[in-house]
Amino acid sequence: MKKRIAIVLSVCILLFIAGGIYIVVTISSSTAKLDHLIMLHQVEILREHLLLQIRKVQSDLMLKDSAFASSDETIAANVRAMQMISTTCKDCHHRQSVQKRLDVLINDVADYKMSQQMFMDSRNPSKRSELQSVAFRKTEKLESMVNGMIHIANSKLADSTQASLADIARSKTILYVLVAITPLIAGGLGFFFIRDLAKPVGVLLNATRRLKSGDLDYRVEGLSKEFAEVATSFNQMSEALKQQLLQLQESEKRYRMLFESAGDAIFILEAEGANRGRIVAANRAAATMHGYTVEEMLKMSIQDLDAPAAAEQASRRIQQILSGKWITAEIEHIRRDGSVFPVEISAGLLELEGRKYVLAFDRDITERKQMEDMLRQTKQEWEDTFDTITDMISIHDREFNIVRANKAAQEILGLPLLDHTRAKCYEYYHGKNAPPEGCISCECFRTGEPASFEVFEPHLDRLFEVRAMPRFDSDRRLTAVIHVLRDITERKRIEETLQRAEQMKLVGEWATALAHEIKNPLAGIKVSVEVLSEELELKEDKQVVKRAVEEIKRIENLLKSLLNFAKPPKPQLSQTDLNDLLDKTAAFSLKQPTVSKNTEGIIHIVKEFTPGLPHILADPMQLQQIFLNLLLNSIEAMPDGGTLLLKTDLDPAAKAARIEIADTGKGIELQVQEKIFEPFFTTKKKGSGLGLAVTKRLIEQHRGDIHLTSEPGKGTVFTITFPIEVDREEQAA
């Protein structure tokens, strides 16, 4: 079939092309002939025009000297016009013979123009008449020449016109024949193709109608050639449609099953019109969730199920969905029994058959809300516990940023808001610009194992027990370190105090036994030496005995100090005015023989006593001993004189009285400061090393504290604090 159609179409195309070429060639030939005839007629008209112009010039020449003569300008214009027409004739001809005749004509016209000019310029009557005759004969010659050319052209023009008209008539006849034959040929070809196409097309049309009616089992048979291929494709299409319909039915069945068996409530709602929000479809889960049947729900709108606050926003939510948004929200619904429960809705636009609906999925989140509340409460309890722990706890990432810290760490370290600012752990814990040597976090990041040790942080002036524990993610990658710091400054102080108390107990027992064993023999030696001194006559011998007695007294004082340090007497507490006691002790200290003996300069005492300082419960004698020891040490530190500052004030926060004794002496080296309160440590040549140790022991016995600050070359400040106990004061009063 394809070959026949191709052959027939090729023949038709060739015939039409040939006919078209013939028509084009015929029309072109006829048009060329007509153009030639027109040109010949134009030449004929031009020659006749030239002839008329020659006759006009000839008439001007004959009437020159008559009453009807034209003006010279008119005669000259006519001659120029004649010359221009003759020149134009030359532009229309190309044959050699005609070209030569035209050249002769143009030369004769030019010759005449010259003769005519000579005639016009002549003033001699006899000469003028002769020139006029010459010019007239030349016009006759031109007239004769042009007449001859016109006659020849007319004879040829008539023959050409007849021949051209005959050719045009013949071409017209052929065109009429072609126009008449073409519909017949087209009709024949159409009948031929319609006859071959009508039957298979009818079969295919019938199959299409059967397919349209839903008969997907109908198959096209009995067609051949190309229509057999079409029939095969049609049958395949029918089979594919049948399979797709089965799949669609199966899919619809599955989706219907999913719709009905879904655990979440599913609604299809009207999205437009007066019934906006009306429930078009609902699954069993939706009915069960709200306590209705499916049939009852189809008579309701979604606003009937919304709690009042949610119902007010229903139209706004539907409008958002119509604008193309898929919305999610948590709202409240009402069951049939009136109970309110939370639901999470997820809804979007659904278009079916040109109408717009809302497809909504509702999930009862009552249990989730309860779980969230439990988690929130648990989280809050954990955070409260985390912040209640007095140990500093912080979490550090691998860049040493503190990502989380409890309240104790935030307050002690002065951390910024970690949600907005990154805080480097080494800046706040160590006061440095980089992790210090031996950083426990670095060690934990390096080994992935927990680590702990004790460290003193000068930046915070505290002793800490530090623990670092690695924190891993779900892939067991080390991501952070949990950093726990416990302030053990007070614990260490108590441990040292207990240890020192134990040592003092042993020292006291030893010192008591030693003093008892030495004191009695020493007393006998002293009495014997004194008796011996009375019996000696030589002065030198008495001086030796006297020095021996003084050394014995020095040993007695040393034993007394040792006993006071090892086993101080129990304080006799009474209400004591610190300002008055310190003032009297300062005056007494300046009268000591050692002061005048070892100090050459003047000692200026500056007193800054706080008026109304509360009295404290203390042993005045022991306090006087404390003050006297410190005052004598300060005075001895200023051998050339200086200023002694005595200051008292109240520390309300600590509920303590504070006393400062400051001098402008030579100061104390740092390494000496660390040992200055240790027993038997002294920098004096004749010192026992027990003065400040006894002082510290007495202060601690009053539950007080002492510490010093000193800078070599500038002086030393001793600061003492005693607790003020209001209840005991009131009881004493």
Steps between C-alpha positions, in 0.01 A plus 500: 500500500779736585675429168181559298433823681860605451501415127166668432599805699836513319332482156247764600775721633704458180193577285418804706863613487511451121169679455616776724827536310310505170260764630785710636698473178192573287405802708860624500525461120167672440596777740833549320327519164248749633785704651669498159177612328457777754857611443443504123185704544693739725768530230233567240344767721841655566581516127163654424568749778837575339327544166251744652785692661686521165189634333456749784858622457444514124183710556695736729763539226243578230313757711809668634471833333119500480245644735445151653864437577583352842750659731867408480482330841209282387680405176818414696298294753332304219837426339638378836193282549551348154865431579409343838239270341747383239752422771233307699431284193859381510450368854224263386678309221795271504527347153799622301306603185243698695777650713677633190180654362435665836855638507437656154169639626663653809778653289243648257303645792820655634582631150156652474537660843821665383339622174201629685729682747690658214171609348385648829828686548523640141396865436568504125169459319645326195719273710216442737267383224766255375558361847126460549476295181791278610341442839164423344650238268665337799164478680350337193784250501440426869128465436558257217745293706263478799203411275700213357591370841135527612382306198748218556411482871127491428533207260707296748278598791188362329670163431632471855165589650319229299757236594491590869124496518496158337749362756302646791177344369669162472638525854159597633346190341761275660447662841125446474557136420735460800254672734222271382708179525644569853168456693434181309839361591456609868155346510628174357782481748265590784255229402789255476630580849156531663406161368813347658472699825127491573477134601793486749407843640147372554634199683719722719210741565278213610778378732533850647126508573519160669796622705312818592205294623735321742557178306873473565502133385410588138784446248543620138555219244506447120707806401816479289810693421533829690153476647600169654769689690243758609269218608782339698577833672128547569473152652811568711349829613178321597697245699706778667182691589352184642809440715509864611132485590561186704797666669294813563221293651753312712666829602163651587422192701832527685455872564145444614630232736773737622244780537269282705768321703723803573559567868481878447178680423469595131252762377409638158333839541324748275741788433275743314148630498246541775573152640870570560625255761224239443627144541481322164678182609639361826657169596407273791792628709357854479159376613646292785727784612205739537234252617275518191413266214628572151145571381452755779825672418402544135217724620739723699764762427851509640405806708263273696801296613732794574526650846374863508845654460586265211160551334561875482820436300352232269416742216849651517660156479287405199594829332868423552449158342323656200802725451712189444648447847519164675437582865576321826369610836404379845140576597228356722198290395183411690367145530135412499504477881634859520857411601775708341819339371803630306552406134777566253360590159676482166293627208539604138311567179339213303351561153254245357303547177556873501386550860719591796500306827704492818680174579566493876679250723423531874698315766399469865810623687365462852761239593773696326404815691505305824839359407625848405382631837679213673814562297475873566458434872785248497717747310412775746575268794831404341588865434401592856716218630781599264484860618462401866829309505755721670788348302584687180388285204559600140512331160781590258515426127817413308571872441497557879172692484278474808172385348313438826559590864302472822407791720799456732743520207320800352509694825853412611658542156283793392405330172306691230178369344626186324206502255633820343873506582780247478713480817839327496550277804866593546412870521249458782652207689869591469501867397721420201485543123569134422460162670764477777757227527348185649144601402267223614259560210786463251600173667144371488462594132834332427439170679121480501523390866380672820760695693516673841746691718523787747616842388526850647370770267663837576250659263217404737714475818354158575606139524293263286450130455462471121340213308464474123280237336475440123169542321433292188234530230295211358790404272738479798682812389644715777321834466526665840635478854294528818705712739424479875676724754450467871630780721704321766666811637303490824528122527875519458518778756298292746714194428814706554350647817411155632841368405665800664279456807608138521861606465449769763350243732806283463727803530308610811534163663867490411560863604317448835708194579817671386428819691423300814822303468710812431326763713574351839873428438529840335350667810758323718781608271371859508492508883844345524648747255337793682645375837838456335477855365461637854810319622729617219720801564653573161292724275587302190380180660173665599444619141542146372255367757256781414507408128439140597191604699368705206538204266318282753216758504503497116460122510211540744328750263555263210343215698211730592444595134520139398237407759278789388529384138458132567232528762363851526286576801125493455380852416295683759230658279347836570360794304804671359530842337750452219557873444587562866714188538697571180555861602635406846718223359652738244588750773648222712706361211683828448619488863667160463881510558566311176325775302719780628806277477451383137321802346685824435234691304157627593197271472182681390182320596194565281171379644194438286254347740140447396275662758238275654681179404309214668666328793613142455519206741871447559772464757643855540833373626550269202385776260750735660773240450395466133504873437824550691683230299386654171574858609849411619573319172379804300707742712807280466452503122547882508840556673530844341148601592184503295121494514296242685136482381240356735160449338177336611176456307196276464438245224117462496501227238734278703358620836853560619718774645815570304828641640787613282853568632715647222856629503724675248799280577724291280230245414518122479621287211244270335682178594511619864127586499413137431682382818461795733227338716683166529642412847872562556534691175670838548716750316627661823837413650361446852140417412332178613272474194194452722361856524288503185423128533356564849317806366336295225413225750331747733306661212377161379401415857267802477370363166667788321734520206822682415682559174758743378581692187848637454716657233876522556609858554148632557370334814275230640131480590363245751123455475312329782129412502291394802138383471229712660239276663188701569319229694790446735538875543134527598536208739809660653310826538 
